[in-house]
């Protein structure tokens, strides 16, 4: 489960889990991640 993995990383970095979850639902953040993913795919990045 990706969310649990991100939570583990966030805890290791002493981040605010509730803020992380809120930020991950922001439309502008989602759009940026999708755009970065498309760019990576277009560049041949895999994995």
GURO-472972 format. One record per residue: residue number from 1; residue in one letter; chain; y, x, z of N, C-alpha, C in turn. Coordinates in steps of 0.05 Angstrom, whole numbers, plus 5000, padded with zeros to 4 digits. Layout:
N
 num residuo cadena n.py n.px n.pz ca.py ca.px ca.pz c.py c.px c.pz
 NUM       A      A    Y    X    Z     Y     X     Z    Y    X    Z
...
***
This chain:
47
 num residuo cadena n.py n.px n.pz ca.py ca.px ca.pz c.py c.px c.pz
   1       X      A 4976 5017 5000  5000  5000  5000 5025 5018 5000
   2       X      A 5041 5015 4979  5064  5033  4976 5084 5029 4998
   3       X      A 5089 5004 5007  5109  5000  5028 5101 5014 5054
   4       X      A 5076 5014 5061  5067  5028  5085 5070 5058 5082
   5       X      A 5066 5068 5058  5069  5097  5053 5099 5104 5056
   6       X      A 5117 5088 5045  5146  5093  5048 5154 5091 5077
   7       X      A 5143 5072 5091  5149  5070  5120 5141 5095 5135
   8       X      A 5118 5106 5128  5109  5131  5141 5128 5154 5136
   9       X      A 5136 5157 5110  5156  5177  5104 5182 5173 5118
  10       X      A 5191 5148 5119  5216  5142  5132 5215 5149 5162
  11       X      A 5193 5142 5175  5190  5149  5203 5191 5179 5208
  12       X      A 5177 5194 5190  5177  5223  5192 5205 5235 5189
  13       X      A 5222 5221 5174  5250  5230  5169 5270 5217 5188
  14       X      A 5259 5202 5208  5276  5188  5228 5296 5169 5215
  15       X      A 5288 5155 5194  5305  5136  5180 5302 5109 5194
  16       X      A 5321 5092 5190  5321  5064  5200 5304 5047 5181
  17       X      A 5280 5039 5190  5261  5024  5174 5273 4998 5165
  18       X      A 5286 4984 5182  5298  4958  5175 5319 4961 5153
  19       X      A 5335 4982 5155  5355  4988  5134 5342 4995 5108
  20       X      A 5321 5011 5110  5306  5019  5086 5295 4994 5071
  21       X      A 5283 4976 5086  5272  4951  5074 5295 4935 5062
  22       X      A 5317 4932 5075  5340  4917  5064 5350 4930 5039
  23       X      A 5353 4957 5039  5363  4971  5016 5344 4968 4992
  24       X      A 5318 4968 4997  5298  4966  4976 5299 4939 4962
  25       X      A 5312 4919 4974  5314  4893  4962 5340 4888 4947
  26       X      A 5358 4908 4948  5384  4905  4935 5381 4907 4904
  27       X      A 5392 4888 4890  5389  4887  4861 5398 4912 4847
  28       X      A 5420 4924 4856  5430  4948  4843 5411 4972 4847
  29       X      A 5398 4973 4870  5379  4994  4875 5354 4990 4858
  30       X      A 5345 4965 4857  5321  4958  4840 5327 4965 4811
  31       X      A 5351 4958 4801  5358  4964  4774 5359 4994 4769
  32       X      A 5369 5010 4788  5370  5039  4784 5342 5051 4783
  33       X      A 5325 5042 4801  5297  5052  4801 5284 5045 4774
  34       X      A 5287 5021 4765  5275  5013  4739 5286 5029 4716
  35       X      A 5312 5034 4716  5324  5050  4695 5314 5079 4696
  36       X      A 5312 5090 4720  5301  5117  4723 5272 5118 4713
  37       X      A 5257 5097 4719  5229  5096  4711 5227 5095 4680
  38       X      A 5244 5079 4668  5244  5077  4638 5251 5104 4626
  39       X      A 5271 5118 4638  5279  5144  4628 5257 5164 4631
  40       X      A 5243 5163 4653  5220  5181  4656 5198 5176 4636
  41       X      A 5192 5150 4633  5171  5143  4613 5179 5152 4585
  42       X      A 5204 5148 4578  5214  5157  4551 5212 5187 4548
  43       X      A 5215 5202 4570  5214  5231  4569 5185 5241 4571
  44       X      A 5166 5223 4574  5138  5232  4576 5128 5238 4604
  45       X      A 5144 5231 4624  5135  5236  4652 5112 5217 4658
  46       X      A 5091 5227 4670  5068  5211  4677 5061 5216 4706
  47       X      A 5049 5195 4719  5039  5198  4746 5055 5187 4768
***
